[in-house]
């Protein structure tokens, strides 16, 4: 594999951590969000928390895999709610996401990441003013979804149910945000009415729930659809077909998280930094994210080069192996805990700022009179070390044993080669038993048995007299790290 392709594998793997958020950094009218270039201020780096590992790559016997970790946290006395940190990578095999969803099904509440406009996170507040403003934000968020429907279908949705079916069909992450937005700050459902081909009405009856009124009891109505929002721009047309993250997944022969998981579940809640607040914090600090700006520019030269190189290495086992090693091995080699592959500015924007919003939501849930018995935080694995530090320091929770899930893997060995290695290990095992005795040979035999179990599982997954599938192999899950892999820190 050429040096250029090796560099591509490393570069795209580093950019992968930022792509999901970059694609969300769009204004409601479909125009690209502008970033202000000002003199950067000095910000003291946050100390690295003492935490576990949630990302690893492993390679042995011709098999290379990238894994993400999951841990459950609870008080040392075993009392109180549990919080699970379920790390995920945004590209992986479909079976990997199925296993994660099954794990998340064990929690009462799941908090997931999704950078969305302010109105997508629910309404309410401590006073009437907060309830009114949050209702207005929700209505503006819904207007953006209605505009998306109009641009795609050349007409307005007939009903709220029609809007939901279309929106969730395109991106199930929007299911819960849409449901939350249709409830005003006083707990009543907004009324949506289609008035014509290009006119609609969204109405909240205010604090009193009756038509008319003044002050906080005044009805809130949204009818206007600015032409800039309703008009389908050329950039949006290209966005429908040009998805760098999707192209990266295709080149690896894997799937996208957003297309593999159904987020339309009543107990799954978005917990993230609102898009407006994220950008506001960024501008106030005078910081710019080169990664976000590059990934947001669909027509830029850098994305064009990456797309061209991806097309050259599509579904190449060697490229996939390099990408896996870059995704999981960089943190171990550098001695870091996060393994995000991002610069300090990008790390603060993409990880630190958003983690704070999740912890605020977690506090709110646990401070309820009857808190959930179990909560899962379902986020990119690079976020997890800092989450763990917070759970231990602020909540007094301690981690349980790790569970590892294989996101993607590549098997470079043929059936004959796997069988030959099994025969060799079995002979080695027999020799050790004869020369050392069963008791003294036990430690070595245990390690050999683990390798034999892995090899036999790979052999069973292959069709008779067939080469291994190079682009994808059956994912595996282990409760503890294998001896040859990097051990998670306690």
N, C-alpha and C positions, 0 to 999 in steps of 0.2 A: 504494500500500500504506500502511496506516495506521501511525501512530507506535507503536501498541500491538503490531501485528504485527512491525514492525521490531525492537522491544525483545525480543519473544519469540524471534526468530531469533537474536539475540545471546546472550540468556540461556541458551537451550537448548543452543547450541553450546558455551558455556563449561561447562555442566553435563555435557556429553557425555563429557568426559575423566574424570569421576568416577563415572559411572553403573555401569560394569562392575564396579568394586571394591565400590561400595555394595551392589549386589545380592548380593555374596558375603558381606557382613558379617552373617551369620545364624548363630545357635547351631545345634548339631547337632539339637536337639530342635524346631527350627522356630520357636522364639520369637525375637523380635527382640532383638538384642544390646543390652544396656543400656549407656549411656554415662554416665560420671561427670562431674558438673559441679564442677570445682574451680578455684581461682584459677590463671590461666595464668602460667607461668614465662616469663621473657625468654630467647629463644633467638637467638643471633647468626645472621643470614642467611648462607648459604654464598655465596662469590663465584661469579659467573656464569662458567662455563668458556668459553674461546675455542673455538668450534666451528662446524660447518656447519649449514646450514638443512635441515630434513627435512619441512617443511610449507610449502606455498605455495598461493595461489589466483591465477588468471590470468583475464583477461577481454579479448577482442578480437573484433571483427567479429561481435557478437551471440552469442558463445560464452563461457560462464563455466565454469571447472573448478576442482576442488580436487584437488591432487596430494600424494602422500607420497613420500619419497625413500628410496633404498637405497644404501649404500656398502660396499665391501669393504676391509678393513684388513689390512696386512701389513708386515713389517719392510722397511726401505728397501733392504736387499740382496736382497729377494725370497725369503729363506729362512724356513723355519718355517711353522706353521699360519696360516691366514687366518681372520679373524673378520668376518662380514658383519652389519651393522646393517640390519635390514629393518623399516622403519617402517610402521605400519598405523594406519588409523582404523577404529573399530569399527562404522561403518555405511558402506556403499558398494555399488556395482554388483557383481553376481555375477561378471562377467568380470574385474573388478579383483582379486577374491580368487583367481580361477583363475590369473591371471598371477603373483601373489605366491607361490602354492603351487608353481608351476613353478620360480620362482627359488629357493625354499627347498629344492627337490629337488636342487640342486647342492651342498648341504652335508651332511657326514657326520652332524652332530648339530644339532638345532634346539632351542633353549631358548625356551619360550613362557611367557607370563604367565597366571596363574590363582591368585587368592587362595583357598587351601583350608586345611582343618584340618591340623595338624602331621603327622598320620599319612599324608598323601597324597604325601609327597616321598621315600619310600623308607626302608628300614630299614638297620641296620648300626651301626657305631661302632668306636671304637678299643679299647674294652674290653667285658667281658661285661655290665656294668651298662648301658652305652649301647645294646648290642644288645637287651637285655631290654626296656628302656624304649621304644625305637623300635618294637619288636614290639607292645607294648601300645598305643601310639599308633595304629599301623596297624590293629589290631583294632577300636579305637574308631571310626576313620574308616569301616571296612567296616560296622560296626554302623549308622552313620548312613545308608549307602547301602541296607542291608537294610531299614531303617525306611522309607525313601522308597519302596521297592518295595512294602512291606506297606501303606502308606497309599494307594498308587495302585491296588493289585490286590486288597486285602482278603485277602491270603494271603502267605506267605513264599515266596521263590524256591526252586525244587526243587533247584538246584545252583548252583555258582559260575558256570558258563557261562550259566545262566538270569539270574542277577543282572547279569552283564556285558552280555548282549544288551539288557536293559531299560535299564540305566544309560547305556550308550554310545549307544543309540538316542535318548535324550532329550538328551544333551549329550556329544559326542565328546571334549571336553576332558578328561573323566574317564576315558578309556580307559587311558592310561598310569598315572595315579595308582592306579587300581584294580588294575592288573597289579602295580605295585610293592608295594602294600599286601598282596597275597596271598603275598608272599615274606617270611619272618621274618628276624630279624637274623642268623641263621646260614645263610641261603641256601636254606632249605627251604620248600616250599609249605605254606601254612596249609590245614587240613582244615575244610571247611564241610559240615555235616550238618543237614538239616531233620528235626526231631524230632516235629513235629506242625503243626497249623494256625498256632500262634502261638509255637512254641518252636524254637530252633535252637542250634547249637553251632559255635563257631570254636575251633580248637585248634592250638597250636604245641607241639611236643615238646621245646622248650628246647634247651640247648646240646649235649646228648648225642644228640638225635634219637631217643630211646627213650622208651617209655611209663614214667611215674613219674619218680622222681628228686627231688632236693632242691636248694636254692640256685638257681644259674643253669640247672641241668639239670631243674628242676621244670617240669612241663607248664603252659602258660598256656592257660586255657579261658575263653571268654566265652559265657554262655548267657542272661543277663538282658537283657530289653528293657523299660526303664522305660516306664510308661504315657504319660508326658509326651512321649516320643519317638515311640511307636507311634501315638498318637492324632492324627488329622488335624484341625488347627485351622482356624478360619474364616479366619485370615490367609493360611494356605497355599492354601486354596481360591481366595481372591481373587488370589493371586500367579500362579496358573495362567493367569489371563485378563488381568491388569493388569500390563503391562510398559511402563514409560515409554519406555525405549530403543527397544522395538519399535514403539511408537506414533510416535516421532520418525522412525524409518526409514520407516514406512508413509506418513507425511505428506510425506516427500521422494521417495517412489517408489523407494526403494533397499532393500538387504538388510542383515541383521545378519551381522557377521563370524562369530559362533558358529554360525549356521545355514547358512553358506555354505562352511565349511571342514571337512573331515574330519580331525580331530586323531588319529584312531586309526592311528598310524604308530609303528613300533618305535623309530625314532631321534628321535622328538619327546619331549622331557622337560620337565615343569613346573619352572620356576625362578622362585620368587616368595617373598615373605615369608609364613610361615604366619599364618593368621588370628589365632591366639591371641597370637603375638608382636607382630603389628602393633598389636592393641588394647592389649597390655601396654605397649608403648613409648608409645603415645598417652596412656594414663592416667598413667604415671609422669612424663611431662613436663607433665602438667596441661593438655593441649591438647584442644580440642574442634573437630570439623570440622562446620561448619554445612551444608556441601554433602552430606556423607555422611549426616548425621542427616535432612536433608530428603528425600534420595532413598531412604533406608531406610524412611521412613514412607509406606507405600502409600496410606493413607487420609487423609493430611494435606491441608490447604487448599491449600498451594503446588502440590503435584502435581495436585490437582483443577483449579486454574486453568490450569496448563500444558496438561493434557489437553483442557480445553474449547477453548482457543485453537488447539491443534493440529487439532482437528476442524474448525475454521472455515477453516483454510488448507491442508487436506489436498491434496497433489499440485499445489499452485499453483506455476507456474514462477517467479513473482516471489519467493515465500517461499523456494523452493529456492536461488535466486540469492543472496538475502540470507544464508541459512544458510551457503552456500559461502564467501561473502566474510567472514563472521564467523569461520568455522573457520580459514581460511587467511590472512586479511589482517590480523588483529589483531596478530600478532607483528611483521609487517613495519612496520606503522604506528607501533607503540610502540618499535621498535628493539630488541625482545627477541629472544632466541634460542629460547626454549622454545616460546612460543606456546601454553601450556597453558590460558590463560584462567582460572587458579585463583588463589585467595588464597595468602598465604605459608604458612599452616597446612596447607591442603589440598595444596599443592605438596610440602611436606615429607613428608606422610603418603603421598600417592598416588604420588609420583615418587621422592624421595630415598631413603626408607626401603626401598622395594622394589628400587631399583636396586642397593643394597648386597648384597642376597641373590643377585642374578643374577651379580654380579662374583665373589662367593665361589664360586658353582658353576662359573664360568668358570675360576677359578684351579685348582679341584680337577680339572677336565678336562685342563687344559694341563700340570698337574704330574704326570700319569700317566707311567709309563715309555714307553708308546706312545700319545701323545695323538692325538686326531682330527686329520686334515689340514685340516679346514674345519668351522667352527662358525658357526651363524647365531643371532643374538638377534632373536627375532620379538616385538616389543613395540609399544605405542602410540608414535606418532611423537614425542610430547612428551617421551618418556624419552630419545630418542636423543642430543641434544646433550651431556648429562652422560655417557652411555656413551662417546661419542667422546673426551671429555676424559680419561676413565679409561684407555681403550685406548692413548692416546698417552703419557700420563704414567706409568702403571704397567707397561704391556706393551711400550712402544716401537714401536707399530704406527702406520703412516701411512695416510691414506685414499686410495682410488682415485677414479676419476671417478664422479659420481653417476648414478643411473638414476631416472627419475621415472615413477610410475604414477598414472594418473588414477582417483581413487576414485569421483567422481561429477561430473556436468556437466549443464548445461542449455543448449539451443540455442533462441534466440528468433527466429531468422530463417527465413523461408519459402524454398522452392526459388528463386523468382524473385529474391529479394533476394540470395541467395548467388551466383546466376549473374550478377546485375548487378555485384556487387563484384568477381567474377573478371574480367569484361570491363573494368572500370575499371582494375584493377591491371595487366592485360595491356597496355592502352593506355599506361598510365603507364610501364611497363617499356620499351615500344618507343620512346617519346619520349626517355627518358633515354639509351638506346643511341644514338639518332640525334644528340642534342645534345651528349653528352659523349664519345662513342666507347665502344667495348666495354670497354677497360681501365679508364677513369675511372669508368664506370658500374657496375663489378663489385660494390663493396660494397653499393650500394643495390639492385642486382639480386638479390644473395644474400638480403637481407632480404625482398624482394618474393617471391622464389621460395618462401621458407619459408611466407609467408602464403598464397600460391597453393596450395601442397601441402596445407595444412590445410583450406582451403576446398574443394578438389576431393575430399578424403577425406570431408568432411561431405556433399558432394553425392552421392557414390557410396553412402553409407550410407542415403540416403533412397530410399524406393520411388518409382517414377515418378509424377510429378504429385501429390506428397503433401507435406503440411506436415511439418516436423521433429517428431520425438517430443519433447514438451516435458519429460517427466519423466526421460528417460534417453537418453544417446547413447553411441555406441561408444567405449569407453575407448581411450586412446592411451598409448604409452610412449615416452619420449625419453631418450637417454643424457646430454644436457646441457640446461640450462635454455634456453628460448627467449629471444630477445633482449628481448622485451617483458616477461618475467617477472623476478621478483627472482632474482638470481644467488646460488647457494650460496657461502658463504664457504669459503675453503680452510683 
